[in-house]
Amino acid sequence: RRVLFRSTSGYATHPDWSPDGSAIVYSSCGNNQEDWQVWNCAIHQLPVLSDGSFGADQVLVPADADWNYYYPSYSPDSSWVSFNRHAGNRSSNQSYNDNGAEVMLLPSWGGAPTLLESASLPGQGNSWPRWAPTQGSYSWLAFSSRRPYGHQTNGNSQVWISAIDLNLAVQGVDPSFPPLWLPGQEAQGSNHTPVWV
């Protein structure tokens, strides 16, 4: 089957296919220096039409002079998009491993984003969110963070996991729970990109 491409907006990076194959979400950025060091980004989505072509580009989270939005990731049922934001939308505040990064949640059909406040510890570089399978109304979100794990870590990035109550997400309130440290990591290493298989 032939796939017809439609132009993306801005500098397109950080793409993620929805598990149901209905769309692609990506970061639309104002610079093209490096994929992992972008700023002035918004979150966009391209729907996949019945003939295999892409539909019109959709803005899920518009660009903002005060924020940078990036690293989008679909939930297993394709209904939600988790992504990062940090304050300070300029070249000195880039996407990679930013100390101020927070984890956000947004319905894939659009609407107001919700800060995952219980999961995101301020100033600890909460970054690169990735989803685990959903069980009932709960899912799990893995992400990288520099938060301390007792006396075992020292400001280095490790993988943490937070439960997400999707019933609360529908209500537009913080659906996240305080995260747990993923056991078995090398405590002095740096882990940035969790991937569930």
Contacts in CASP RR format, 6 or more apart in sequence:
PFRMAT RR
TARGET T0000
AUTHOR 0000-0000-0000
METHOD contacts of the structure
MODEL  1
RRVLFRSTSGYATHPDWSPDGSAIVYSSCGNNQEDWQVWNCAIHQLPVLS
DGSFGADQVLVPADADWNYYYPSYSPDSSWVSFNRHAGNRSSNQSYNDNG
AEVMLLPSWGGAPTLLESASLPGQGNSWPRWAPTQGSYSWLAFSSRRPYG
HQTNGNSQVWISAIDLNLAVQGVDPSFPPLWLPGQEAQGSNHTPVWV
1 52 0 8 1.000
2 52 0 8 1.000
3 52 0 8 1.000
3 53 0 8 1.000
3 54 0 8 1.000
4 51 0 8 1.000
4 52 0 8 1.000
4 53 0 8 1.000
4 54 0 8 1.000
5 53 0 8 1.000
5 54 0 8 1.000
6 46 0 8 1.000
6 53 0 8 1.000
6 54 0 8 1.000
6 55 0 8 1.000
6 56 0 8 1.000
6 57 0 8 1.000
7 57 0 8 1.000
8 26 0 8 1.000
8 28 0 8 1.000
8 44 0 8 1.000
8 46 0 8 1.000
8 57 0 8 1.000
9 28 0 8 1.000
9 42 0 8 1.000
9 44 0 8 1.000
9 57 0 8 1.000
9 59 0 8 1.000
10 28 0 8 1.000
10 29 0 8 1.000
10 30 0 8 1.000
11 28 0 8 1.000
11 29 0 8 1.000
11 30 0 8 1.000
11 31 0 8 1.000
11 32 0 8 1.000
11 38 0 8 1.000
12 26 0 8 1.000
12 27 0 8 1.000
12 28 0 8 1.000
12 29 0 8 1.000
12 44 0 8 1.000
13 26 0 8 1.000
13 27 0 8 1.000
13 29 0 8 1.000
13 35 0 8 1.000
13 38 0 8 1.000
13 70 0 8 1.000
14 26 0 8 1.000
14 27 0 8 1.000
14 35 0 8 1.000
14 70 0 8 1.000
14 71 0 8 1.000
14 72 0 8 1.000
14 95 0 8 1.000
15 24 0 8 1.000
15 25 0 8 1.000
15 26 0 8 1.000
16 24 0 8 1.000
16 25 0 8 1.000
16 26 0 8 1.000
16 72 0 8 1.000
16 73 0 8 1.000
16 74 0 8 1.000
17 23 0 8 1.000
17 24 0 8 1.000
17 74 0 8 1.000
18 24 0 8 1.000
18 25 0 8 1.000
18 74 0 8 1.000
18 78 0 8 1.000
18 108 0 8 1.000
19 74 0 8 1.000
19 76 0 8 1.000
19 77 0 8 1.000
19 78 0 8 1.000
20 77 0 8 1.000
20 78 0 8 1.000
21 48 0 8 1.000
21 78 0 8 1.000
22 47 0 8 1.000
22 48 0 8 1.000
22 78 0 8 1.000
23 45 0 8 1.000
23 46 0 8 1.000
23 47 0 8 1.000
23 48 0 8 1.000
23 78 0 8 1.000
23 108 0 8 1.000
24 45 0 8 1.000
24 46 0 8 1.000
24 48 0 8 1.000
24 54 0 8 1.000
25 43 0 8 1.000
25 44 0 8 1.000
25 45 0 8 1.000
25 60 0 8 1.000
25 72 0 8 1.000
25 73 0 8 1.000
25 74 0 8 1.000
25 81 0 8 1.000
25 108 0 8 1.000
26 43 0 8 1.000
26 44 0 8 1.000
26 45 0 8 1.000
26 46 0 8 1.000
26 72 0 8 1.000
27 38 0 8 1.000
27 41 0 8 1.000
27 42 0 8 1.000
27 43 0 8 1.000
27 44 0 8 1.000
27 69 0 8 1.000
27 70 0 8 1.000
27 71 0 8 1.000
27 72 0 8 1.000
27 95 0 8 1.000
28 41 0 8 1.000
28 42 0 8 1.000
28 43 0 8 1.000
28 44 0 8 1.000
28 59 0 8 1.000
28 63 0 8 1.000
29 38 0 8 1.000
29 39 0 8 1.000
29 40 0 8 1.000
29 41 0 8 1.000
29 42 0 8 1.000
29 70 0 8 1.000
30 38 0 8 1.000
30 39 0 8 1.000
30 40 0 8 1.000
30 41 0 8 1.000
30 63 0 8 1.000
31 38 0 8 1.000
31 39 0 8 1.000
31 40 0 8 1.000
31 91 0 8 1.000
32 38 0 8 1.000
33 91 0 8 1.000
36 94 0 8 1.000
36 95 0 8 1.000
36 96 0 8 1.000
37 94 0 8 1.000
37 95 0 8 1.000
37 96 0 8 1.000
38 68 0 8 1.000
38 70 0 8 1.000
38 94 0 8 1.000
38 95 0 8 1.000
39 68 0 8 1.000
39 89 0 8 1.000
39 90 0 8 1.000
39 91 0 8 1.000
39 93 0 8 1.000
39 94 0 8 1.000
39 95 0 8 1.000
40 63 0 8 1.000
40 68 0 8 1.000
40 89 0 8 1.000
40 90 0 8 1.000
41 63 0 8 1.000
41 68 0 8 1.000
41 69 0 8 1.000
41 70 0 8 1.000
41 95 0 8 1.000
42 59 0 8 1.000
42 60 0 8 1.000
42 61 0 8 1.000
42 62 0 8 1.000
42 63 0 8 1.000
42 64 0 8 1.000
42 69 0 8 1.000
43 59 0 8 1.000
43 60 0 8 1.000
43 61 0 8 1.000
43 69 0 8 1.000
43 70 0 8 1.000
43 72 0 8 1.000
43 81 0 8 1.000
43 83 0 8 1.000
43 106 0 8 1.000
44 57 0 8 1.000
44 58 0 8 1.000
44 59 0 8 1.000
44 60 0 8 1.000
45 57 0 8 1.000
45 58 0 8 1.000
45 60 0 8 1.000
45 81 0 8 1.000
45 108 0 8 1.000
46 54 0 8 1.000
46 55 0 8 1.000
46 57 0 8 1.000
46 58 0 8 1.000
47 54 0 8 1.000
47 55 0 8 1.000
47 56 0 8 1.000
47 58 0 8 1.000
48 54 0 8 1.000
48 55 0 8 1.000
49 55 0 8 1.000
60 81 0 8 1.000
60 106 0 8 1.000
60 108 0 8 1.000
60 110 0 8 1.000
60 111 0 8 1.000
61 69 0 8 1.000
61 83 0 8 1.000
61 106 0 8 1.000
61 113 0 8 1.000
63 69 0 8 1.000
63 89 0 8 1.000
64 89 0 8 1.000
65 89 0 8 1.000
66 87 0 8 1.000
66 88 0 8 1.000
66 89 0 8 1.000
67 85 0 8 1.000
67 86 0 8 1.000
67 87 0 8 1.000
67 88 0 8 1.000
67 89 0 8 1.000
68 85 0 8 1.000
68 86 0 8 1.000
68 88 0 8 1.000
68 89 0 8 1.000
68 93 0 8 1.000
68 94 0 8 1.000
68 95 0 8 1.000
68 98 0 8 1.000
69 83 0 8 1.000
69 84 0 8 1.000
69 85 0 8 1.000
69 104 0 8 1.000
70 83 0 8 1.000
70 84 0 8 1.000
70 85 0 8 1.000
70 95 0 8 1.000
71 83 0 8 1.000
71 84 0 8 1.000
71 95 0 8 1.000
71 127 0 8 1.000
71 128 0 8 1.000
71 129 0 8 1.000
72 81 0 8 1.000
72 82 0 8 1.000
72 83 0 8 1.000
73 81 0 8 1.000
73 82 0 8 1.000
73 83 0 8 1.000
73 129 0 8 1.000
73 130 0 8 1.000
73 131 0 8 1.000
74 80 0 8 1.000
74 81 0 8 1.000
74 108 0 8 1.000
74 131 0 8 1.000
75 81 0 8 1.000
75 82 0 8 1.000
75 108 0 8 1.000
75 131 0 8 1.000
75 134 0 8 1.000
75 139 0 8 1.000
76 131 0 8 1.000
76 132 0 8 1.000
76 133 0 8 1.000
76 134 0 8 1.000
76 139 0 8 1.000
77 134 0 8 1.000
78 108 0 8 1.000
79 107 0 8 1.000
79 108 0 8 1.000
79 109 0 8 1.000
79 166 0 8 1.000
80 105 0 8 1.000
80 106 0 8 1.000
80 107 0 8 1.000
80 108 0 8 1.000
80 166 0 8 1.000
80 169 0 8 1.000
81 105 0 8 1.000
81 106 0 8 1.000
81 107 0 8 1.000
81 108 0 8 1.000
82 103 0 8 1.000
82 104 0 8 1.000
82 105 0 8 1.000
82 106 0 8 1.000
82 116 0 8 1.000
82 129 0 8 1.000
82 131 0 8 1.000
82 141 0 8 1.000
83 103 0 8 1.000
83 104 0 8 1.000
83 106 0 8 1.000
83 113 0 8 1.000
83 129 0 8 1.000
84 95 0 8 1.000
84 98 0 8 1.000
84 101 0 8 1.000
84 102 0 8 1.000
84 103 0 8 1.000
84 104 0 8 1.000
84 126 0 8 1.000
84 127 0 8 1.000
84 128 0 8 1.000
84 129 0 8 1.000
85 101 0 8 1.000
85 102 0 8 1.000
85 104 0 8 1.000
85 113 0 8 1.000
86 93 0 8 1.000
86 98 0 8 1.000
86 99 0 8 1.000
86 100 0 8 1.000
86 101 0 8 1.000
86 102 0 8 1.000
87 93 0 8 1.000
87 100 0 8 1.000
97 125 0 8 1.000
97 127 0 8 1.000
97 144 0 8 1.000
97 157 0 8 1.000
97 192 0 8 1.000
98 125 0 8 1.000
98 127 0 8 1.000
99 123 0 8 1.000
99 124 0 8 1.000
99 125 0 8 1.000
99 146 0 8 1.000
100 122 0 8 1.000
100 123 0 8 1.000
100 124 0 8 1.000
100 125 0 8 1.000
100 126 0 8 1.000
101 120 0 8 1.000
101 125 0 8 1.000
101 126 0 8 1.000
101 127 0 8 1.000
102 115 0 8 1.000
102 116 0 8 1.000
102 120 0 8 1.000
102 122 0 8 1.000
102 126 0 8 1.000
103 115 0 8 1.000
103 116 0 8 1.000
103 119 0 8 1.000
103 120 0 8 1.000
103 126 0 8 1.000
103 127 0 8 1.000
103 129 0 8 1.000
103 141 0 8 1.000
103 143 0 8 1.000
103 162 0 8 1.000
103 176 0 8 1.000
104 113 0 8 1.000
104 114 0 8 1.000
104 115 0 8 1.000
104 116 0 8 1.000
105 113 0 8 1.000
105 114 0 8 1.000
105 116 0 8 1.000
105 164 0 8 1.000
105 169 0 8 1.000
105 175 0 8 1.000
105 176 0 8 1.000
106 112 0 8 1.000
106 113 0 8 1.000
106 114 0 8 1.000
107 169 0 8 1.000
112 172 0 8 1.000
114 169 0 8 1.000
114 172 0 8 1.000
114 173 0 8 1.000
114 174 0 8 1.000
114 175 0 8 1.000
115 174 0 8 1.000
116 141 0 8 1.000
116 162 0 8 1.000
116 164 0 8 1.000
116 174 0 8 1.000
116 175 0 8 1.000
116 176 0 8 1.000
117 174 0 8 1.000
117 176 0 8 1.000
118 162 0 8 1.000
118 174 0 8 1.000
118 176 0 8 1.000
118 177 0 8 1.000
118 178 0 8 1.000
119 126 0 8 1.000
119 141 0 8 1.000
119 143 0 8 1.000
119 160 0 8 1.000
119 162 0 8 1.000
119 176 0 8 1.000
119 177 0 8 1.000
119 178 0 8 1.000
119 179 0 8 1.000
120 126 0 8 1.000
120 176 0 8 1.000
121 145 0 8 1.000
121 147 0 8 1.000
123 146 0 8 1.000
124 145 0 8 1.000
124 146 0 8 1.000
124 147 0 8 1.000
125 144 0 8 1.000
125 145 0 8 1.000
125 146 0 8 1.000
125 157 0 8 1.000
126 143 0 8 1.000
126 144 0 8 1.000
126 145 0 8 1.000
126 147 0 8 1.000
126 160 0 8 1.000
127 143 0 8 1.000
127 144 0 8 1.000
127 145 0 8 1.000
127 157 0 8 1.000
127 192 0 8 1.000
128 143 0 8 1.000
128 144 0 8 1.000
128 192 0 8 1.000
128 193 0 8 1.000
128 194 0 8 1.000
129 141 0 8 1.000
129 142 0 8 1.000
129 143 0 8 1.000
130 141 0 8 1.000
130 142 0 8 1.000
130 143 0 8 1.000
130 193 0 8 1.000
130 194 0 8 1.000
130 195 0 8 1.000
130 196 0 8 1.000
131 139 0 8 1.000
131 140 0 8 1.000
131 141 0 8 1.000
131 142 0 8 1.000
131 196 0 8 1.000
132 139 0 8 1.000
132 140 0 8 1.000
132 141 0 8 1.000
132 142 0 8 1.000
132 161 0 8 1.000
132 196 0 8 1.000
133 139 0 8 1.000
133 140 0 8 1.000
133 196 0 8 1.000
134 166 0 8 1.000
136 166 0 8 1.000
137 165 0 8 1.000
137 166 0 8 1.000
137 167 0 8 1.000
138 163 0 8 1.000
138 164 0 8 1.000
138 165 0 8 1.000
138 166 0 8 1.000
139 163 0 8 1.000
139 164 0 8 1.000
139 166 0 8 1.000
140 161 0 8 1.000
140 162 0 8 1.000
140 163 0 8 1.000
140 164 0 8 1.000
141 161 0 8 1.000
141 162 0 8 1.000
141 164 0 8 1.000
141 176 0 8 1.000
142 159 0 8 1.000
142 160 0 8 1.000
142 161 0 8 1.000
142 182 0 8 1.000
142 194 0 8 1.000
142 196 0 8 1.000
143 159 0 8 1.000
143 160 0 8 1.000
143 162 0 8 1.000
143 179 0 8 1.000
143 194 0 8 1.000
144 157 0 8 1.000
144 158 0 8 1.000
144 159 0 8 1.000
144 160 0 8 1.000
144 191 0 8 1.000
144 192 0 8 1.000
144 193 0 8 1.000
144 194 0 8 1.000
145 157 0 8 1.000
145 158 0 8 1.000
145 160 0 8 1.000
145 179 0 8 1.000
146 153 0 8 1.000
146 155 0 8 1.000
146 156 0 8 1.000
146 157 0 8 1.000
146 158 0 8 1.000
147 155 0 8 1.000
147 158 0 8 1.000
147 160 0 8 1.000
148 154 0 8 1.000
148 155 0 8 1.000
149 158 0 8 1.000
149 181 0 8 1.000
149 187 0 8 1.000
152 187 0 8 1.000
153 187 0 8 1.000
153 188 0 8 1.000
154 188 0 8 1.000
156 188 0 8 1.000
156 189 0 8 1.000
156 190 0 8 1.000
157 190 0 8 1.000
157 191 0 8 1.000
157 192 0 8 1.000
158 181 0 8 1.000
158 182 0 8 1.000
158 185 0 8 1.000
158 187 0 8 1.000
158 189 0 8 1.000
158 190 0 8 1.000
158 191 0 8 1.000
159 181 0 8 1.000
159 182 0 8 1.000
159 185 0 8 1.000
159 191 0 8 1.000
159 194 0 8 1.000
160 179 0 8 1.000
160 180 0 8 1.000
160 181 0 8 1.000
160 182 0 8 1.000
161 179 0 8 1.000
161 180 0 8 1.000
161 182 0 8 1.000
162 176 0 8 1.000
162 177 0 8 1.000
162 178 0 8 1.000
162 179 0 8 1.000
162 180 0 8 1.000
163 176 0 8 1.000
163 177 0 8 1.000
164 175 0 8 1.000
164 176 0 8 1.000
164 177 0 8 1.000
165 175 0 8 1.000
165 176 0 8 1.000
165 177 0 8 1.000
166 175 0 8 1.000
167 175 0 8 1.000
168 174 0 8 1.000
168 175 0 8 1.000
169 175 0 8 1.000
182 194 0 8 1.000
185 191 0 8 1.000
END
